[in-house]
Amino acid sequence: MAWSQDEERMLAQIEQHLVDDDPRLVSRLESFNERVRRSEARARGESVGGRRLQRSTVIILISWLLIATLVATLLIMVLQHETATALALAAAF
């Protein structure tokens, strides 16, 4: 959709008025504009430039890594304990 210069100027004035009333609106507008740019780039088939992992995805990946590490550590401890027990029993007899 093409905007005329008058419409663009009026939108800029409205945006400035809203930003002056609510400073938090600036970050919301920037976020919205970025999403629109990415959406338009995707629609044109352009590369959006590296997909960032969402924070929740990173947290889940780190959690799974920690869980796997803990399980592996526990298995090693159990196997060492069983080996030590077997060696102690073999030495006792």
N, C-alpha and C positions, 0 to 999 in steps of 0.2 A: 504494500500500500504506500503510495507516494503522498507525502504531506506538502502542502504549500508553505511558503516562508512565513506567512501570517499565522498559520496553524502551528508551525514549529515554535514560533516566537511565543504564542499564547501558551502552548504546553510548557515551554521553559519557564514562563512567568508563574504558571500554576505550580510547577514542580518547586521553584524557588520559594514560593509562599508556603507550601507544605513543609519543606525542609526547615524553613525558619521556625515554624510552629512546633515541629517534632524532629529533633536532631537524630533520633534513632532511625528515622525514615531514610536517611542517607544510606546506611548500610543495607537496608532492605531493598532500596532502589538499585544499588550496585549489584546486589545478589541477583535480583530479578533480571537486570540487564545482561548479566553474565550468562544466566540460563537461557535467555532469548538468543544471545549470540551463538551459544553452543547448539541450540536447537536448529537455528537457521543454517549453521555450518553443516550439521548432520543432514539436513534436508537437501543441501546442495551436494552432499557426498564428500565434503572436505574432511580432512583429518582434524579432530577437535584438539589434538595436541596432548597426547599422553593421558591416559585415564588414571586418575588418582584413586587409591583405595579409600573407602569411607572409613571413618574412625571405628565404627562398630566391627567392620571386617578385620581391621588390624588387631583389635582387642581379641576377637575370636581366634585369629591365627596364633597370637601370642599365648592365649590360654591353652590351646591344643598343644602347642610346643612344650609348655610347662608340664602339662599332664603327661605327655609322652615321655618327657625326661624323668618325671617322678616315677612312672611305672617301670621304666627301664632300670632306674636306680634300685627300686624295691626288688625287682627280679634278680639283679646282680647280688644284692645283699642276701636274699633267700638262698640262691645257689651257693654262695660262699659259705653260708651258715650250714647248709646241708653237707657240703664238702668237708667242712671242719668237723661236723658231727660224725660223718662216716670215717674220717681219718682217726678221730679219737676212739671210736668203737673198734676200728681195726687194730689200733695200737694197744687197746686194753685186752684183746684176746690174743 
